[in-house]
């Protein structure tokens, strides 16, 4: 396991994006929400409840009817990288 904190990993990702060839060009990243959920072996209802996301919102993201906003993308990235830590911060983990 890396000694980097989640915050450090996110800052590195942002710095990498800023240093990229097309820096300055607005590109909205896309999180594959269903993949994150499947890797955690959770149903939509379980994932939504555990991470405090409206289940209809989750369904819309997974069916590509809606795209998560930037704040939601950051949250989903945190869930994907450190799901147990996020659960703990939300009071669900041990």
mmCIF file as gemmi writes it, N, C-alpha and C atoms, coordinates in Angstrom:
data_model
loop_
_atom_site.group_PDB
_atom_site.id
_atom_site.type_symbol
_atom_site.label_atom_id
_atom_site.label_alt_id
_atom_site.label_comp_id
_atom_site.label_asym_id
_atom_site.label_entity_id
_atom_site.label_seq_id
_atom_site.pdbx_PDB_ins_code
_atom_site.Cartn_x
_atom_site.Cartn_y
_atom_site.Cartn_z
_atom_site.occupancy
_atom_site.B_iso_or_equiv
_atom_site.pdbx_formal_charge
_atom_site.auth_seq_id
_atom_site.auth_asym_id
_atom_site.pdbx_PDB_model_num
ATOM 1 N N . UNK Axp A 1 ? 0.843 -1.179 0 1 0 ? 1 A 1
ATOM 2 C CA . UNK Axp A 1 ? 0 0 0 1 0 ? 1 A 1
ATOM 3 C C . UNK Axp A 1 ? 0.89 1.243 0 1 0 ? 1 A 1
ATOM 4 N N . UNK Axp A 2 ? 0.518 2.252 -0.73 1 0 ? 2 A 1
ATOM 5 C CA . UNK Axp A 2 ? 1.264 3.492 -0.838 1 0 ? 2 A 1
ATOM 6 C C . UNK Axp A 2 ? 1.133 4.315 0.436 1 0 ? 2 A 1
ATOM 7 N N . UNK Axp A 3 ? 2.163 5.095 0.71 1 0 ? 3 A 1
ATOM 8 C CA . UNK Axp A 3 ? 2.128 5.987 1.866 1 0 ? 3 A 1
ATOM 9 C C . UNK Axp A 3 ? 1.435 7.302 1.544 1 0 ? 3 A 1
ATOM 10 N N . UNK Axp A 4 ? 1.003 7.462 0.298 1 0 ? 4 A 1
ATOM 11 C CA . UNK Axp A 4 ? 0.332 8.685 -0.109 1 0 ? 4 A 1
ATOM 12 C C . UNK Axp A 4 ? -1.085 8.722 0.453 1 0 ? 4 A 1
ATOM 13 N N . UNK Axp A 5 ? -1.493 9.913 0.855 1 0 ? 5 A 1
ATOM 14 C CA . UNK Axp A 5 ? -2.868 10.083 1.295 1 0 ? 5 A 1
ATOM 15 C C . UNK Axp A 5 ? -3.752 10.227 0.066 1 0 ? 5 A 1
ATOM 16 N N . UNK Axp A 6 ? -5.042 10.071 0.255 1 0 ? 6 A 1
ATOM 17 C CA . UNK Axp A 6 ? -5.98 10.237 -0.852 1 0 ? 6 A 1
ATOM 18 C C . UNK Axp A 6 ? -5.863 11.649 -1.417 1 0 ? 6 A 1
ATOM 19 N N . UNK Axp A 7 ? -5.722 12.62 -0.536 1 0 ? 7 A 1
ATOM 20 C CA . UNK Axp A 7 ? -5.571 14.001 -0.988 1 0 ? 7 A 1
ATOM 21 C C . UNK Axp A 7 ? -4.344 14.176 -1.872 1 0 ? 7 A 1
ATOM 22 N N . UNK Axp A 8 ? -3.234 13.537 -1.48 1 0 ? 8 A 1
ATOM 23 C CA . UNK Axp A 8 ? -2.007 13.615 -2.269 1 0 ? 8 A 1
ATOM 24 C C . UNK Axp A 8 ? -2.205 12.988 -3.643 1 0 ? 8 A 1
ATOM 25 N N . UNK Axp A 9 ? -2.913 11.861 -3.69 1 0 ? 9 A 1
ATOM 26 C CA . UNK Axp A 9 ? -3.169 11.195 -4.972 1 0 ? 9 A 1
ATOM 27 C C . UNK Axp A 9 ? -4.024 12.075 -5.879 1 0 ? 9 A 1
ATOM 28 N N . UNK Axp A 10 ? -5.032 12.735 -5.305 1 0 ? 10 A 1
ATOM 29 C CA . UNK Axp A 10 ? -5.895 13.607 -6.104 1 0 ? 10 A 1
ATOM 30 C C . UNK Axp A 10 ? -5.128 14.823 -6.611 1 0 ? 10 A 1
ATOM 31 N N . UNK Axp A 11 ? -4.265 15.393 -5.765 1 0 ? 11 A 1
ATOM 32 C CA . UNK Axp A 11 ? -3.458 16.537 -6.176 1 0 ? 11 A 1
ATOM 33 C C . UNK Axp A 11 ? -2.515 16.14 -7.308 1 0 ? 11 A 1
ATOM 34 N N . UNK Axp A 12 ? -1.891 14.971 -7.207 1 0 ? 12 A 1
ATOM 35 C CA . UNK Axp A 12 ? -1.017 14.482 -8.275 1 0 ? 12 A 1
ATOM 36 C C . UNK Axp A 12 ? -1.772 14.33 -9.588 1 0 ? 12 A 1
ATOM 37 N N . UNK Axp A 13 ? -2.996 13.804 -9.503 1 0 ? 13 A 1
ATOM 38 C CA . UNK Axp A 13 ? -3.809 13.625 -10.706 1 0 ? 13 A 1
ATOM 39 C C . UNK Axp A 13 ? -4.137 14.973 -11.34 1 0 ? 13 A 1
ATOM 40 N N . UNK Axp A 14 ? -4.455 15.953 -10.516 1 0 ? 14 A 1
ATOM 41 C CA . UNK Axp A 14 ? -4.773 17.293 -11.03 1 0 ? 14 A 1
ATOM 42 C C . UNK Axp A 14 ? -3.532 17.917 -11.657 1 0 ? 14 A 1
ATOM 43 N N . UNK Axp A 15 ? -2.394 17.812 -10.971 1 0 ? 15 A 1
ATOM 44 C CA . UNK Axp A 15 ? -1.146 18.362 -11.515 1 0 ? 15 A 1
ATOM 45 C C . UNK Axp A 15 ? -0.791 17.695 -12.838 1 0 ? 15 A 1
ATOM 46 N N . UNK Axp A 16 ? -0.995 16.39 -12.923 1 0 ? 16 A 1
ATOM 47 C CA . UNK Axp A 16 ? -0.737 15.676 -14.169 1 0 ? 16 A 1
ATOM 48 C C . UNK Axp A 16 ? -1.626 16.168 -15.293 1 0 ? 16 A 1
ATOM 49 N N . UNK Axp A 17 ? -2.878 16.428 -14.971 1 0 ? 17 A 1
ATOM 50 C CA . UNK Axp A 17 ? -3.811 16.928 -15.981 1 0 ? 17 A 1
ATOM 51 C C . UNK Axp A 17 ? -3.397 18.323 -16.447 1 0 ? 17 A 1
ATOM 52 N N . UNK Axp A 18 ? -2.943 19.15 -15.519 1 0 ? 18 A 1
ATOM 53 C CA . UNK Axp A 18 ? -2.516 20.504 -15.884 1 0 ? 18 A 1
ATOM 54 C C . UNK Axp A 18 ? -1.254 20.505 -16.733 1 0 ? 18 A 1
ATOM 55 N N . UNK Axp A 19 ? -0.39 19.511 -16.526 1 0 ? 19 A 1
ATOM 56 C CA . UNK Axp A 19 ? 0.852 19.405 -17.283 1 0 ? 19 A 1
ATOM 57 C C . UNK Axp A 19 ? 0.658 18.691 -18.619 1 0 ? 19 A 1
ATOM 58 N N . UNK Axp A 20 ? -0.515 18.154 -18.844 1 0 ? 20 A 1
ATOM 59 C CA . UNK Axp A 20 ? -0.777 17.379 -20.059 1 0 ? 20 A 1
ATOM 60 C C . UNK Axp A 20 ? -0.642 18.251 -21.304 1 0 ? 20 A 1
ATOM 61 N N . UNK Axp A 21 ? -0.474 17.593 -22.416 1 0 ? 21 A 1
ATOM 62 C CA . UNK Axp A 21 ? -0.264 18.263 -23.705 1 0 ? 21 A 1
ATOM 63 C C . UNK Axp A 21 ? -1.344 19.29 -24.004 1 0 ? 21 A 1
ATOM 64 N N . UNK Axp A 22 ? -2.573 18.967 -23.707 1 0 ? 22 A 1
ATOM 65 C CA . UNK Axp A 22 ? -3.676 19.864 -24.036 1 0 ? 22 A 1
ATOM 66 C C . UNK Axp A 22 ? -4.185 20.604 -22.798 1 0 ? 22 A 1
ATOM 67 N N . UNK Axp A 23 ? -3.278 20.962 -21.899 1 0 ? 23 A 1
ATOM 68 C CA . UNK Axp A 23 ? -3.667 21.695 -20.693 1 0 ? 23 A 1
ATOM 69 C C . UNK Axp A 23 ? -4.401 22.967 -21.091 1 0 ? 23 A 1
ATOM 70 N N . UNK Axp A 24 ? -5.407 23.288 -20.351 1 0 ? 24 A 1
ATOM 71 C CA . UNK Axp A 24 ? -6.205 24.47 -20.647 1 0 ? 24 A 1
ATOM 72 C C . UNK Axp A 24 ? -7.465 24.138 -21.413 1 0 ? 24 A 1
ATOM 73 N N . UNK Axp A 25 ? -7.465 22.995 -22.072 1 0 ? 25 A 1
ATOM 74 C CA . UNK Axp A 25 ? -8.654 22.554 -22.792 1 0 ? 25 A 1
ATOM 75 C C . UNK Axp A 25 ? -9.575 21.871 -21.786 1 0 ? 25 A 1
ATOM 76 N N . UNK Axp A 26 ? -10.815 22.311 -21.709 1 0 ? 26 A 1
ATOM 77 C CA . UNK Axp A 26 ? -11.752 21.772 -20.73 1 0 ? 26 A 1
ATOM 78 C C . UNK Axp A 26 ? -12.214 20.391 -21.169 1 0 ? 26 A 1
ATOM 79 N N . UNK Axp A 27 ? -11.876 19.411 -20.365 1 0 ? 27 A 1
ATOM 80 C CA . UNK Axp A 27 ? -12.287 18.044 -20.619 1 0 ? 27 A 1
ATOM 81 C C . UNK Axp A 27 ? -12.923 17.518 -19.355 1 0 ? 27 A 1
ATOM 82 N N . UNK Axp A 28 ? -14.129 17.02 -19.467 1 0 ? 28 A 1
ATOM 83 C CA . UNK Axp A 28 ? -14.792 16.471 -18.294 1 0 ? 28 A 1
ATOM 84 C C . UNK Axp A 28 ? -14.473 14.991 -18.203 1 0 ? 28 A 1
ATOM 85 N N . UNK Axp A 29 ? -13.812 14.594 -17.115 1 0 ? 29 A 1
ATOM 86 C CA . UNK Axp A 29 ? -13.518 13.173 -16.947 1 0 ? 29 A 1
ATOM 87 C C . UNK Axp A 29 ? -14.806 12.379 -16.753 1 0 ? 29 A 1
ATOM 88 N N . UNK Axp A 30 ? -14.72 11.121 -17.028 1 0 ? 30 A 1
ATOM 89 C CA . UNK Axp A 30 ? -15.898 10.269 -16.893 1 0 ? 30 A 1
ATOM 90 C C . UNK Axp A 30 ? -15.58 9.106 -15.97 1 0 ? 30 A 1
ATOM 91 N N . UNK Axp A 31 ? -16.429 8.912 -14.986 1 0 ? 31 A 1
ATOM 92 C CA . UNK Axp A 31 ? -16.265 7.771 -14.082 1 0 ? 31 A 1
ATOM 93 C C . UNK Axp A 31 ? -17.218 6.679 -14.544 1 0 ? 31 A 1
ATOM 94 N N . UNK Axp A 32 ? -16.728 5.471 -14.622 1 0 ? 32 A 1
ATOM 95 C CA . UNK Axp A 32 ? -17.595 4.35 -14.973 1 0 ? 32 A 1
ATOM 96 C C . UNK Axp A 32 ? -18.197 3.836 -13.669 1 0 ? 32 A 1
ATOM 97 N N . UNK Axp A 33 ? -19.33 4.43 -13.307 1 0 ? 33 A 1
ATOM 98 C CA . UNK Axp A 33 ? -19.956 4.199 -12.012 1 0 ? 33 A 1
ATOM 99 C C . UNK Axp A 33 ? -20.303 2.732 -11.811 1 0 ? 33 A 1
ATOM 100 N N . UNK Axp A 34 ? -20.853 2.089 -12.823 1 0 ? 34 A 1
ATOM 101 C CA . UNK Axp A 34 ? -21.236 0.685 -12.665 1 0 ? 34 A 1
ATOM 102 C C . UNK Axp A 34 ? -20.01 -0.19 -12.4 1 0 ? 34 A 1
ATOM 103 N N . UNK Axp A 35 ? -18.879 0.146 -13.009 1 0 ? 35 A 1
ATOM 104 C CA . UNK Axp A 35 ? -17.656 -0.622 -12.782 1 0 ? 35 A 1
ATOM 105 C C . UNK Axp A 35 ? -17.195 -0.469 -11.335 1 0 ? 35 A 1
ATOM 106 N N . UNK Axp A 36 ? -17.243 0.747 -10.811 1 0 ? 36 A 1
ATOM 107 C CA . UNK Axp A 36 ? -16.866 0.975 -9.412 1 0 ? 36 A 1
ATOM 108 C C . UNK Axp A 36 ? -17.764 0.142 -8.501 1 0 ? 36 A 1
ATOM 109 N N . UNK Axp A 37 ? -19.057 0.19 -8.765 1 0 ? 37 A 1
ATOM 110 C CA . UNK Axp A 37 ? -20.025 -0.537 -7.935 1 0 ? 37 A 1
ATOM 111 C C . UNK Axp A 37 ? -19.812 -2.045 -8.03 1 0 ? 37 A 1
ATOM 112 N N . UNK Axp A 38 ? -19.6 -2.554 -9.24 1 0 ? 38 A 1
ATOM 113 C CA . UNK Axp A 38 ? -19.388 -3.998 -9.429 1 0 ? 38 A 1
ATOM 114 C C . UNK Axp A 38 ? -18.115 -4.474 -8.737 1 0 ? 38 A 1
ATOM 115 N N . UNK Axp A 39 ? -17.056 -3.651 -8.783 1 0 ? 39 A 1
ATOM 116 C CA . UNK Axp A 39 ? -15.811 -4.035 -8.115 1 0 ? 39 A 1
ATOM 117 C C . UNK Axp A 39 ? -15.997 -4.14 -6.605 1 0 ? 39 A 1
ATOM 118 N N . UNK Axp A 40 ? -16.97 -3.405 -6.063 1 0 ? 40 A 1
ATOM 119 C CA . UNK Axp A 40 ? -17.272 -3.479 -4.64 1 0 ? 40 A 1
ATOM 120 C C . UNK Axp A 40 ? -18.318 -4.547 -4.338 1 0 ? 40 A 1
ATOM 121 N N . UNK Axp A 41 ? -18.797 -5.208 -5.404 1 0 ? 41 A 1
ATOM 122 C CA . UNK Axp A 41 ? -19.782 -6.281 -5.269 1 0 ? 41 A 1
ATOM 123 C C . UNK Axp A 41 ? -21.044 -5.817 -4.53 1 0 ? 41 A 1
ATOM 124 N N . UNK Axp A 42 ? -21.559 -4.668 -4.965 1 0 ? 42 A 1
ATOM 125 C CA . UNK Axp A 42 ? -22.758 -4.1 -4.349 1 0 ? 42 A 1
ATOM 126 C C . UNK Axp A 42 ? -23.859 -3.917 -5.379 1 0 ? 42 A 1
ATOM 127 N N . UNK Axp A 43 ? -25.092 -4.066 -4.937 1 0 ? 43 A 1
ATOM 128 C CA . UNK Axp A 43 ? -26.224 -3.74 -5.795 1 0 ? 43 A 1
ATOM 129 C C . UNK Axp A 43 ? -26.324 -2.215 -5.87 1 0 ? 43 A 1
ATOM 130 N N . UNK Axp A 44 ? -27.136 -1.727 -6.78 1 0 ? 44 A 1
ATOM 131 C CA . UNK Axp A 44 ? -27.342 -0.281 -6.861 1 0 ? 44 A 1
ATOM 132 C C . UNK Axp A 44 ? -27.877 0.261 -5.542 1 0 ? 44 A 1
ATOM 133 N N . UNK Axp A 45 ? -28.836 -0.447 -4.98 1 0 ? 45 A 1
ATOM 134 C CA . UNK Axp A 45 ? -29.448 -0.004 -3.73 1 0 ? 45 A 1
ATOM 135 C C . UNK Axp A 45 ? -28.425 0.014 -2.595 1 0 ? 45 A 1
ATOM 136 N N . UNK Axp A 46 ? -27.582 -1.02 -2.499 1 0 ? 46 A 1
ATOM 137 C CA . UNK Axp A 46 ? -26.563 -1.092 -1.456 1 0 ? 46 A 1
ATOM 138 C C . UNK Axp A 46 ? -25.522 0.023 -1.614 1 0 ? 46 A 1
ATOM 139 N N . UNK Axp A 47 ? -25.073 0.219 -2.853 1 0 ? 47 A 1
ATOM 140 C CA . UNK Axp A 47 ? -24.074 1.262 -3.132 1 0 ? 47 A 1
ATOM 141 C C . UNK Axp A 47 ? -24.63 2.634 -2.789 1 0 ? 47 A 1
ATOM 142 N N . UNK Axp A 48 ? -25.847 2.889 -3.238 1 0 ? 48 A 1
ATOM 143 C CA . UNK Axp A 48 ? -26.48 4.185 -2.984 1 0 ? 48 A 1
ATOM 144 C C . UNK Axp A 48 ? -26.627 4.446 -1.492 1 0 ? 48 A 1
ATOM 145 N N . UNK Axp A 49 ? -27.068 3.453 -0.758 1 0 ? 49 A 1
ATOM 146 C CA . UNK Axp A 49 ? -27.256 3.617 0.683 1 0 ? 49 A 1
ATOM 147 C C . UNK Axp A 49 ? -25.912 3.802 1.39 1 0 ? 49 A 1
ATOM 148 N N . UNK Axp A 50 ? -24.94 2.975 1.058 1 0 ? 50 A 1
ATOM 149 C CA . UNK Axp A 50 ? -23.639 3.012 1.725 1 0 ? 50 A 1
ATOM 150 C C . UNK Axp A 50 ? -22.928 4.342 1.519 1 0 ? 50 A 1
ATOM 151 N N . UNK Axp A 51 ? -23.039 4.902 0.312 1 0 ? 51 A 1
ATOM 152 C CA . UNK Axp A 51 ? -22.298 6.117 -0.016 1 0 ? 51 A 1
ATOM 153 C C . UNK Axp A 51 ? -23.186 7.363 -0.111 1 0 ? 51 A 1
ATOM 154 N N . UNK Axp A 52 ? -24.42 7.251 0.376 1 0 ? 52 A 1
ATOM 155 C CA . UNK Axp A 52 ? -25.337 8.395 0.466 1 0 ? 52 A 1
ATOM 156 C C . UNK Axp A 52 ? -25.57 9.065 -0.896 1 0 ? 52 A 1
ATOM 157 N N . UNK Axp A 53 ? -25.888 8.24 -1.863 1 0 ? 53 A 1
ATOM 158 C CA . UNK Axp A 53 ? -26.207 8.721 -3.21 1 0 ? 53 A 1
ATOM 159 C C . UNK Axp A 53 ? -27.636 8.307 -3.509 1 0 ? 53 A 1
ATOM 160 N N . UNK Axp A 54 ? -28.422 9.219 -4.039 1 0 ? 54 A 1
ATOM 161 C CA . UNK Axp A 54 ? -29.792 8.891 -4.402 1 0 ? 54 A 1
ATOM 162 C C . UNK Axp A 54 ? -29.769 7.766 -5.433 1 0 ? 54 A 1
ATOM 163 N N . UNK Axp A 55 ? -30.561 6.72 -5.213 1 0 ? 55 A 1
ATOM 164 C CA . UNK Axp A 55 ? -30.526 5.548 -6.097 1 0 ? 55 A 1
ATOM 165 C C . UNK Axp A 55 ? -30.942 5.905 -7.524 1 0 ? 55 A 1
ATOM 166 N N . UNK Axp A 56 ? -31.861 6.84 -7.688 1 0 ? 56 A 1
ATOM 167 C CA . UNK Axp A 56 ? -32.259 7.257 -9.044 1 0 ? 56 A 1
ATOM 168 C C . UNK Axp A 56 ? -31.106 7.974 -9.742 1 0 ? 56 A 1
ATOM 169 N N . UNK Axp A 57 ? -30.388 8.78 -8.999 1 0 ? 57 A 1
ATOM 170 C CA . UNK Axp A 57 ? -29.214 9.459 -9.552 1 0 ? 57 A 1
ATOM 171 C C . UNK Axp A 57 ? -28.189 8.43 -10.002 1 0 ? 57 A 1
ATOM 172 N N . UNK Axp A 58 ? -27.943 7.439 -9.156 1 0 ? 58 A 1
ATOM 173 C CA . UNK Axp A 58 ? -27.003 6.37 -9.482 1 0 ? 58 A 1
ATOM 174 C C . UNK Axp A 58 ? -27.432 5.645 -10.761 1 0 ? 58 A 1
ATOM 175 N N . UNK Axp A 59 ? -28.698 5.302 -10.849 1 0 ? 59 A 1
ATOM 176 C CA . UNK Axp A 59 ? -29.208 4.615 -12.061 1 0 ? 59 A 1
ATOM 177 C C . UNK Axp A 59 ? -28.995 5.471 -13.308 1 0 ? 59 A 1
ATOM 178 N N . UNK Axp A 60 ? -29.29 6.763 -13.189 1 0 ? 60 A 1
ATOM 179 C CA . UNK Axp A 60 ? -29.115 7.654 -14.336 1 0 ? 60 A 1
ATOM 180 C C . UNK Axp A 60 ? -27.659 7.736 -14.766 1 0 ? 60 A 1
ATOM 181 N N . UNK Axp A 61 ? -26.738 7.759 -13.799 1 0 ? 61 A 1
ATOM 182 C CA . UNK Axp A 61 ? -25.319 7.769 -14.137 1 0 ? 61 A 1
ATOM 183 C C . UNK Axp A 61 ? -24.931 6.474 -14.837 1 0 ? 61 A 1
ATOM 184 N N . UNK Axp A 62 ? -25.373 5.357 -14.299 1 0 ? 62 A 1
ATOM 185 C CA . UNK Axp A 62 ? -24.993 4.058 -14.866 1 0 ? 62 A 1
ATOM 186 C C . UNK Axp A 62 ? -25.583 3.838 -16.256 1 0 ? 62 A 1
ATOM 187 N N . UNK Axp A 63 ? -26.758 4.391 -16.495 1 0 ? 63 A 1
ATOM 188 C CA . UNK Axp A 63 ? -27.403 4.24 -17.797 1 0 ? 63 A 1
ATOM 189 C C . UNK Axp A 63 ? -27.019 5.377 -18.752 1 0 ? 63 A 1
ATOM 190 N N . UNK Axp A 64 ? -26.092 6.21 -18.329 1 0 ? 64 A 1
ATOM 191 C CA . UNK Axp A 64 ? -25.587 7.332 -19.121 1 0 ? 64 A 1
ATOM 192 C C . UNK Axp A 64 ? -26.688 8.303 -19.533 1 0 ? 64 A 1
ATOM 193 N N . UNK Axp A 65 ? -27.732 8.388 -18.711 1 0 ? 65 A 1
ATOM 194 C CA . UNK Axp A 65 ? -28.78 9.384 -18.939 1 0 ? 65 A 1
ATOM 195 C C . UNK Axp A 65 ? -28.333 10.735 -18.386 1 0 ? 65 A 1
ATOM 196 N N . UNK Axp A 66 ? -27.477 10.693 -17.378 1 0 ? 66 A 1
ATOM 197 C CA . UNK Axp A 66 ? -26.918 11.884 -16.748 1 0 ? 66 A 1
ATOM 198 C C . UNK Axp A 66 ? -25.429 11.653 -16.526 1 0 ? 66 A 1
ATOM 199 N N . UNK Axp A 67 ? -24.694 12.747 -16.417 1 0 ? 67 A 1
ATOM 200 C CA . UNK Axp A 67 ? -23.263 12.686 -16.141 1 0 ? 67 A 1
ATOM 201 C C . UNK Axp A 67 ? -23.014 13.299 -14.768 1 0 ? 67 A 1
ATOM 202 N N . UNK Axp A 68 ? -22.237 12.647 -13.932 1 0 ? 68 A 1
ATOM 203 C CA . UNK Axp A 68 ? -21.932 13.229 -12.622 1 0 ? 68 A 1
ATOM 204 C C . UNK Axp A 68 ? -21.24 14.583 -12.771 1 0 ? 68 A 1
ATOM 205 N N . UNK Axp A 69 ? -21.609 15.538 -11.899 1 0 ? 69 A 1
ATOM 206 C CA . UNK Axp A 69 ? -20.918 16.825 -11.92 1 0 ? 69 A 1
ATOM 207 C C . UNK Axp A 69 ? -19.51 16.645 -11.353 1 0 ? 69 A 1
ATOM 208 N N . UNK Axp A 70 ? -18.721 17.698 -11.357 1 0 ? 70 A 1
ATOM 209 C CA . UNK Axp A 70 ? -17.322 17.595 -10.952 1 0 ? 70 A 1
ATOM 210 C C . UNK Axp A 70 ? -17.176 17.175 -9.484 1 0 ? 70 A 1
ATOM 211 N N . UNK Axp A 71 ? -18.034 17.671 -8.615 1 0 ? 71 A 1
ATOM 212 C CA . UNK Axp A 71 ? -17.972 17.283 -7.207 1 0 ? 71 A 1
ATOM 213 C C . UNK Axp A 71 ? -18.275 15.794 -7.056 1 0 ? 71 A 1
ATOM 214 N N . UNK Axp A 72 ? -19.294 15.325 -7.757 1 0 ? 72 A 1
ATOM 215 C CA . UNK Axp A 72 ? -19.648 13.903 -7.707 1 0 ? 72 A 1
ATOM 216 C C . UNK Axp A 72 ? -18.545 13.042 -8.289 1 0 ? 72 A 1
ATOM 217 N N . UNK Axp A 73 ? -17.899 13.524 -9.363 1 0 ? 73 A 1
ATOM 218 C CA . UNK Axp A 73 ? -16.777 12.769 -9.947 1 0 ? 73 A 1
ATOM 219 C C . UNK Axp A 73 ? -15.63 12.642 -8.948 1 0 ? 73 A 1
ATOM 220 N N . UNK Axp A 74 ? -15.359 13.718 -8.216 1 0 ? 74 A 1
ATOM 221 C CA . UNK Axp A 74 ? -14.306 13.654 -7.195 1 0 ? 74 A 1
ATOM 222 C C . UNK Axp A 74 ? -14.683 12.64 -6.117 1 0 ? 74 A 1
ATOM 223 N N . UNK Axp A 75 ? -15.944 12.657 -5.684 1 0 ? 75 A 1
ATOM 224 C CA . UNK Axp A 75 ? -16.427 11.73 -4.672 1 0 ? 75 A 1
ATOM 225 C C . UNK Axp A 75 ? -16.339 10.287 -5.181 1 0 ? 75 A 1
ATOM 226 N N . UNK Axp A 76 ? -16.76 10.048 -6.405 1 0 ? 76 A 1
ATOM 227 C CA . UNK Axp A 76 ? -16.696 8.708 -6.988 1 0 ? 76 A 1
ATOM 228 C C . UNK Axp A 76 ? -15.248 8.227 -7.117 1 0 ? 76 A 1
ATOM 229 N N . UNK Axp A 77 ? -14.344 9.141 -7.436 1 0 ? 77 A 1
ATOM 230 C CA . UNK Axp A 77 ? -12.931 8.799 -7.516 1 0 ? 77 A 1
ATOM 231 C C . UNK Axp A 77 ? -12.418 8.359 -6.152 1 0 ? 77 A 1
ATOM 232 N N . UNK Axp A 78 ? -12.83 9.084 -5.114 1 0 ? 78 A 1
ATOM 233 C CA . UNK Axp A 78 ? -12.444 8.711 -3.751 1 0 ? 78 A 1
ATOM 234 C C . UNK Axp A 78 ? -12.992 7.333 -3.388 1 0 ? 78 A 1
ATOM 235 N N . UNK Axp A 79 ? -14.238 7.077 -3.753 1 0 ? 79 A 1
ATOM 236 C CA . UNK Axp A 79 ? -14.847 5.766 -3.484 1 0 ? 79 A 1
ATOM 237 C C . UNK Axp A 79 ? -14.077 4.672 -4.223 1 0 ? 79 A 1
ATOM 238 N N . UNK Axp A 80 ? -13.755 4.92 -5.487 1 0 ? 80 A 1
ATOM 239 C CA . UNK Axp A 80 ? -13.045 3.919 -6.293 1 0 ? 80 A 1
ATOM 240 C C . UNK Axp A 80 ? -11.66 3.621 -5.723 1 0 ? 80 A 1
ATOM 241 N N . UNK Axp A 81 ? -10.955 4.642 -5.251 1 0 ? 81 A 1
ATOM 242 C CA . UNK Axp A 81 ? -9.589 4.464 -4.773 1 0 ? 81 A 1
ATOM 243 C C . UNK Axp A 81 ? -9.511 3.97 -3.338 1 0 ? 81 A 1
ATOM 244 N N . UNK Axp A 82 ? -10.409 4.439 -2.495 1 0 ? 82 A 1
ATOM 245 C CA . UNK Axp A 82 ? -10.353 4.096 -1.073 1 0 ? 82 A 1
ATOM 246 C C . UNK Axp A 82 ? -11.751 3.865 -0.498 1 0 ? 82 A 1
ATOM 247 N N . UNK Axp A 83 ? -12.442 2.85 -0.964 1 0 ? 83 A 1
ATOM 248 C CA . UNK Axp A 83 ? -13.834 2.649 -0.529 1 0 ? 83 A 1
ATOM 249 C C . UNK Axp A 83 ? -13.983 2.452 0.98 1 0 ? 83 A 1
ATOM 250 N N . UNK Axp A 84 ? -13.062 1.713 1.591 1 0 ? 84 A 1
ATOM 251 C CA . UNK Axp A 84 ? -13.181 1.456 3.042 1 0 ? 84 A 1
ATOM 252 C C . UNK Axp A 84 ? -12.965 2.729 3.848 1 0 ? 84 A 1
ATOM 253 N N . UNK Axp A 85 ? -12.048 3.572 3.397 1 0 ? 85 A 1
ATOM 254 C CA . UNK Axp A 85 ? -11.816 4.844 4.077 1 0 ? 85 A 1
ATOM 255 C C . UNK Axp A 85 ? -13.065 5.731 3.997 1 0 ? 85 A 1
ATOM 256 N N . UNK Axp A 86 ? -13.677 5.777 2.833 1 0 ? 86 A 1
ATOM 257 C CA . UNK Axp A 86 ? -14.886 6.593 2.672 1 0 ? 86 A 1
ATOM 258 C C . UNK Axp A 86 ? -15.992 6.044 3.566 1 0 ? 86 A 1
ATOM 259 N N . UNK Axp A 87 ? -16.138 4.729 3.616 1 0 ? 87 A 1
ATOM 260 C CA . UNK Axp A 87 ? -17.138 4.124 4.508 1 0 ? 87 A 1
ATOM 261 C C . UNK Axp A 87 ? -16.869 4.531 5.951 1 0 ? 87 A 1
ATOM 262 N N . UNK Axp A 88 ? -15.607 4.466 6.343 1 0 ? 88 A 1
ATOM 263 C CA . UNK Axp A 88 ? -15.235 4.827 7.715 1 0 ? 88 A 1
ATOM 264 C C . UNK Axp A 88 ? -15.569 6.291 7.986 1 0 ? 88 A 1
ATOM 265 N N . UNK Axp A 89 ? -15.237 7.17 7.048 1 0 ? 89 A 1
ATOM 266 C CA . UNK Axp A 89 ? -15.53 8.593 7.214 1 0 ? 89 A 1
ATOM 267 C C . UNK Axp A 89 ? -17.025 8.861 7.302 1 0 ? 89 A 1
ATOM 268 N N . UNK Axp A 90 ? -17.806 8.018 6.637 1 0 ? 90 A 1
ATOM 269 C CA . UNK Axp A 90 ? -19.263 8.158 6.678 1 0 ? 90 A 1
ATOM 270 C C . UNK Axp A 90 ? -19.888 7.452 7.884 1 0 ? 90 A 1
ATOM 271 N N . UNK Axp A 91 ? -19.037 6.795 8.664 1 0 ? 91 A 1
ATOM 272 C CA . UNK Axp A 91 ? -19.532 6.119 9.869 1 0 ? 91 A 1
ATOM 273 C C . UNK Axp A 91 ? -19.989 4.696 9.64 1 0 ? 91 A 1
ATOM 274 N N . UNK Axp A 92 ? -19.635 4.086 8.478 1 0 ? 92 A 1
ATOM 275 C CA . UNK Axp A 92 ? -20.045 2.719 8.178 1 0 ? 92 A 1
ATOM 276 C C . UNK Axp A 92 ? -18.936 1.706 8.387 1 0 ? 92 A 1
ATOM 277 N N . UNK Axp A 93 ? -17.698 2.157 8.322 1 0 ? 93 A 1
ATOM 278 C CA . UNK Axp A 93 ? -16.56 1.232 8.411 1 0 ? 93 A 1
ATOM 279 C C . UNK Axp A 93 ? -16.165 0.988 9.854 1 0 ? 93 A 1
ATOM 280 N N . UNK Axp A 94 ? -15.229 0.099 10.006 1 0 ? 94 A 1
ATOM 281 C CA . UNK Axp A 94 ? -14.766 -0.235 11.369 1 0 ? 94 A 1
ATOM 282 C C . UNK Axp A 94 ? -13.434 0.404 11.656 1 0 ? 94 A 1
